[in-house]
Amino acid sequence: MLLLIDIGNTRLKWRLQKPAEARQGEVVARGSMATQELSLDSLEAGLPVGVSQCWFTSVASHEVNGLLH
């Protein structure tokens, strides 16, 4: 499974999808959370498990981006 994350100034949006070769990238789940409220605990509770790859793009602060490394 591939986890795609887009972090903006106000929201983190994510979607979990099957690889492109498996049913053309079918989206399995999606969600969002407020960027201001992000912490390691909220990410662990709010993001899916069983991910083989994670790609993200961000315009958030270095502090917020550091939570994903």
KEDRENVEX-558377 format. One record per residue: x negated, y negated, z negated of N, C-alpha, C in turn; residue number from 1; chain; residue in one letter. Coordinates in Angstrom, 3 decimals, always signed. Layout:
<sites>
+----------+----------+----------+----------+----------+----------+----------+----------+----------+-----+--------+---------+
:     n_c1 :     n_c2 :     n_c3 :    ca_c1 :    ca_c2 :    ca_c3 :     c_c1 :     c_c2 :     c_c3 : num : cadena : residuo :
+----------+----------+----------+----------+----------+----------+----------+----------+----------+-----+--------+---------+
:        X :        Y :        Z :        X :        Y :        Z :        X :        Y :        Z : NUM :      A :       A :
...
+----------+----------+----------+----------+----------+----------+----------+----------+----------+-----+--------+---------+
</sites>
This chain:
<sites>
+----------+----------+----------+----------+----------+----------+----------+----------+----------+-----+--------+---------+
:     n_c1 :     n_c2 :     n_c3 :    ca_c1 :    ca_c2 :    ca_c3 :     c_c1 :     c_c2 :     c_c3 : num : cadena : residuo :
+----------+----------+----------+----------+----------+----------+----------+----------+----------+-----+--------+---------+
:   -0.831 :   +1.181 :   +0.000 :   +0.000 :   +0.000 :   +0.000 :   -0.877 :   -1.247 :   +0.000 :   1 :      A :       M :
:   -0.393 :   -2.259 :   +0.632 :   -1.096 :   -3.525 :   +0.780 :   -0.338 :   -4.596 :   +0.006 :   2 :      A :       L :
:   -1.010 :   -5.295 :   -0.892 :   -0.416 :   -6.381 :   -1.657 :   -0.907 :   -7.698 :   -1.067 :   3 :      A :       L :
:   +0.029 :   -8.515 :   -0.603 :   -0.283 :   -9.828 :   -0.038 :   +0.186 :  -10.884 :   -1.026 :   4 :      A :       L :
:   -0.697 :  -11.826 :   -1.367 :   -0.386 :  -12.857 :   -2.358 :   -0.676 :  -14.226 :   -1.756 :   5 :      A :       I :
:   +0.266 :  -15.154 :   -1.952 :   +0.113 :  -16.550 :   -1.520 :   +0.308 :  -17.419 :   -2.761 :   6 :      A :       D :
:   -0.756 :  -18.094 :   -3.188 :   -0.675 :  -18.927 :   -4.386 :   -0.653 :  -20.392 :   -3.973 :   7 :      A :       I :
:   +0.442 :  -21.048 :   -4.299 :   +0.576 :  -22.475 :   -4.031 :   +0.404 :  -23.270 :   -5.312 :   8 :      A :       G :
:   +0.666 :  -24.549 :   -5.233 :   +0.546 :  -25.402 :   -6.410 :   +1.636 :  -25.130 :   -7.435 :   9 :      A :       N :
:   +2.790 :  -24.632 :   -6.996 :   +3.899 :  -24.422 :   -7.923 :   +4.327 :  -22.964 :   -8.056 :  10 :      A :       T :
:   +4.118 :  -22.134 :   -7.024 :   +4.582 :  -20.750 :   -7.050 :   +3.526 :  -19.796 :   -6.521 :  11 :      A :       R :
:   +3.497 :  -18.609 :   -7.087 :   +2.762 :  -17.484 :   -6.533 :   +3.823 :  -16.584 :   -5.913 :  12 :      A :       L :
:   +3.669 :  -16.283 :   -4.640 :   +4.597 :  -15.392 :   -3.945 :   +3.827 :  -14.149 :   -3.523 :  13 :      A :       K :
:   +4.438 :  -12.978 :   -3.651 :   +3.762 :  -11.749 :   -3.280 :   +4.717 :  -10.821 :   -2.537 :  14 :      A :       W :
:   +4.125 :   -9.931 :   -1.769 :   +4.906 :   -8.851 :   -1.162 :   +4.032 :   -7.615 :   -1.066 :  15 :      A :       R :
:   +4.658 :   -6.485 :   -1.228 :   +4.007 :   -5.186 :   -1.135 :   +4.506 :   -4.547 :   +0.143 :  16 :      A :       L :
:   +3.571 :   -4.127 :   +0.989 :   +4.003 :   -3.519 :   +2.237 :   +3.176 :   -2.301 :   +2.571 :  17 :      A :       Q :
:   +3.784 :   -1.453 :   +3.373 :   +3.083 :   -0.278 :   +3.864 :   +2.062 :   -0.744 :   +4.891 :  18 :      A :       K :
:   +0.985 :   +0.007 :   +5.080 :   -0.003 :   -0.372 :   +6.100 :   +0.651 :   -0.488 :   +7.476 :  19 :      A :       P :
:   +0.060 :   -1.286 :   +8.342 :   +0.625 :   -1.550 :   +9.667 :   +0.886 :   -0.273 :  +10.453 :  20 :      A :       A :
:   +0.011 :   +0.717 :  +10.297 :   +0.200 :   +1.955 :  +11.057 :   +1.358 :   +2.799 :  +10.519 :  21 :      A :       E :
:   +1.829 :   +2.499 :   +9.324 :   +2.946 :   +3.229 :   +8.726 :   +4.206 :   +2.372 :   +8.827 :  22 :      A :       A :
:   +5.024 :   +2.619 :   +9.810 :   +6.294 :   +1.909 :  +10.004 :   +6.105 :   +0.407 :  +10.186 :  23 :      A :       R :
:   +5.053 :   +0.032 :  +10.867 :   +4.789 :   -1.346 :  +11.274 :   +4.818 :   -2.355 :  +10.139 :  24 :      A :       Q :
:   +4.187 :   -2.031 :   +9.033 :   +4.049 :   -2.985 :   +7.942 :   +5.332 :   -3.244 :   +7.168 :  25 :      A :       G :
:   +6.166 :   -2.239 :   +7.014 :   +7.436 :   -2.375 :   +6.309 :   +7.237 :   -2.938 :   +4.893 :  26 :      A :       E :
:   +7.992 :   -3.986 :   +4.551 :   +7.919 :   -4.595 :   +3.225 :   +8.706 :   -3.726 :   +2.246 :  27 :      A :       V :
:   +8.057 :   -3.330 :   +1.146 :   +8.642 :   -2.450 :   +0.149 :   +9.218 :   -3.250 :   -1.016 :  28 :      A :       V :
:   +8.536 :   -4.333 :   -1.419 :   +8.978 :   -5.161 :   -2.539 :   +8.394 :   -6.554 :   -2.379 :  29 :      A :       A :
:   +8.998 :   -7.509 :   -3.061 :   +8.496 :   -8.889 :   -3.045 :   +8.916 :   -9.596 :   -4.311 :  30 :      A :       R :
:   +8.220 :  -10.680 :   -4.618 :   +8.569 :  -11.440 :   -5.811 :   +7.800 :  -12.741 :   -5.871 :  31 :      A :       G :
:   +8.035 :  -13.483 :   -6.945 :   +7.330 :  -14.748 :   -7.138 :   +7.291 :  -15.074 :   -8.623 :  32 :      A :       S :
:   +6.409 :  -15.991 :   -8.979 :   +6.302 :  -16.480 :  -10.351 :   +5.704 :  -17.875 :  -10.319 :  33 :      A :       M :
:   +5.964 :  -18.648 :  -11.344 :   +5.460 :  -20.020 :  -11.424 :   +3.943 :  -20.014 :  -11.615 :  34 :      A :       A :
:   +3.244 :  -20.800 :  -10.829 :   +1.786 :  -20.886 :  -10.921 :   +1.354 :  -21.390 :  -12.296 :  35 :      A :       T :
:   +2.075 :  -22.334 :  -12.876 :   +1.721 :  -22.887 :  -14.192 :   +1.740 :  -21.832 :  -15.285 :  36 :      A :       Q :
:   +2.550 :  -20.796 :  -15.115 :   +2.723 :  -19.786 :  -16.160 :   +1.857 :  -18.549 :  -15.952 :  37 :      A :       E :
:   +0.941 :  -18.591 :  -14.987 :   +0.123 :  -17.412 :  -14.698 :   -0.895 :  -17.153 :  -15.793 :  38 :      A :       L :
:   -1.020 :  -15.896 :  -16.138 :   -2.028 :  -15.411 :  -17.071 :   -2.320 :  -13.969 :  -16.676 :  39 :      A :       S :
:   -3.345 :  -13.381 :  -17.256 :   -3.615 :  -11.968 :  -16.962 :   -2.419 :  -11.102 :  -17.339 :  40 :      A :       L :
:   -1.806 :  -11.398 :  -18.471 :   -0.650 :  -10.619 :  -18.911 :   +0.521 :  -10.741 :  -17.942 :  41 :      A :       D :
:   +0.809 :  -11.950 :  -17.483 :   +1.940 :  -12.131 :  -16.565 :   +1.669 :  -11.474 :  -15.212 :  42 :      A :       S :
:   +0.410 :  -11.504 :  -14.762 :   +0.074 :  -10.840 :  -13.501 :   +0.203 :   -9.324 :  -13.630 :  43 :      A :       L :
:   -0.287 :   -8.773 :  -14.728 :   -0.170 :   -7.328 :  -14.941 :   +1.284 :   -6.898 :  -15.024 :  44 :      A :       E :
:   +2.126 :   -7.710 :  -15.641 :   +3.537 :   -7.371 :  -15.789 :   +4.338 :   -7.626 :  -14.512 :  45 :      A :       A :
:   +3.914 :   -8.612 :  -13.716 :   +4.718 :   -9.031 :  -12.580 :   +4.312 :   -8.505 :  -11.224 :  46 :      A :       G :
:   +3.094 :   -7.982 :  -11.103 :   +2.640 :   -7.477 :   -9.812 :   +2.730 :   -5.955 :   -9.776 :  47 :      A :       L :
:   +2.966 :   -5.384 :   -8.601 :   +3.102 :   -3.933 :   -8.496 :   +1.773 :   -3.193 :   -8.688 :  48 :      A :       P :
:   +1.881 :   -1.917 :   -9.005 :   +0.717 :   -1.037 :   -9.138 :   +0.674 :   -0.108 :   -7.925 :  49 :      A :       V :
:   -0.395 :   +0.668 :   -7.812 :   -0.523 :   +1.593 :   -6.691 :   -0.927 :   +0.902 :   -5.405 :  50 :      A :       G :
:   -1.731 :   -0.128 :   -5.529 :   -2.150 :   -0.941 :   -4.387 :   -3.514 :   -0.461 :   -3.903 :  51 :      A :       V :
:   -3.656 :   -0.267 :   -2.601 :   -4.953 :   +0.139 :   -2.064 :   -5.779 :   -1.064 :   -1.607 :  52 :      A :       S :
:   -5.097 :   -2.143 :   -1.204 :   -5.773 :   -3.371 :   -0.792 :   -4.975 :   -4.559 :   -1.296 :  53 :      A :       Q :
:   -5.684 :   -5.638 :   -1.595 :   -5.031 :   -6.880 :   -2.003 :   -5.667 :   -8.024 :   -1.230 :  54 :      A :       C :
:   -4.852 :   -8.783 :   -0.535 :   -5.318 :   -9.960 :   +0.190 :   -4.605 :  -11.157 :   -0.401 :  55 :      A :       W :
:   -5.334 :  -12.266 :   -0.591 :   -4.653 :  -13.453 :   -1.076 :   -5.195 :  -14.721 :   -0.448 :  56 :      A :       F :
:   -4.326 :  -15.706 :   -0.417 :   -4.682 :  -17.042 :   +0.026 :   -4.199 :  -17.998 :   -1.059 :  57 :      A :       T :
:   -4.912 :  -19.102 :   -1.251 :   -4.576 :  -19.960 :   -2.377 :   -5.006 :  -21.398 :   -2.154 :  58 :      A :       S :
:   -4.180 :  -22.301 :   -2.672 :   -4.551 :  -23.708 :   -2.771 :   -4.562 :  -24.117 :   -4.244 :  59 :      A :       V :
:   -4.468 :  -23.140 :   -5.134 :   -4.456 :  -23.395 :   -6.583 :   -5.868 :  -23.676 :   -7.106 :  60 :      A :       A :
:   -5.951 :  -23.982 :   -8.375 :   -7.228 :  -24.308 :   -9.008 :   -8.146 :  -23.085 :   -9.085 :  61 :      A :       S :
:   -9.420 :  -23.340 :   -9.324 :  -10.396 :  -22.256 :   -9.496 :  -10.015 :  -21.382 :  -10.686 :  62 :      A :       H :
:   -9.473 :  -21.993 :  -11.715 :   -9.050 :  -21.241 :  -12.908 :   -7.961 :  -20.223 :  -12.553 :  63 :      A :       E :
:   -6.968 :  -20.648 :  -11.802 :   -5.885 :  -19.736 :  -11.387 :   -6.436 :  -18.657 :  -10.468 :  64 :      A :       V :
:   -7.253 :  -19.036 :   -9.509 :   -7.830 :  -18.061 :   -8.581 :   -8.686 :  -17.031 :   -9.304 :  65 :      A :       N :
:   -9.351 :  -17.444 :  -10.354 :  -10.192 :  -16.541 :  -11.124 :   -9.411 :  -15.403 :  -11.770 :  66 :      A :       G :
:   -8.123 :  -15.580 :  -11.993 :   -7.293 :  -14.517 :  -12.568 :   -7.173 :  -13.309 :  -11.635 :  67 :      A :       L :
:   -7.360 :  -13.525 :  -10.354 :   -7.202 :  -12.449 :   -9.374 :   -8.484 :  -11.691 :   -9.077 :  68 :      A :       L :
:   -9.588 :  -12.138 :   -9.587 :  -10.862 :  -11.452 :   -9.303 :  -11.125 :  -10.361 :  -10.287 :  69 :      A :       H :
+----------+----------+----------+----------+----------+----------+----------+----------+----------+-----+--------+---------+
</sites>
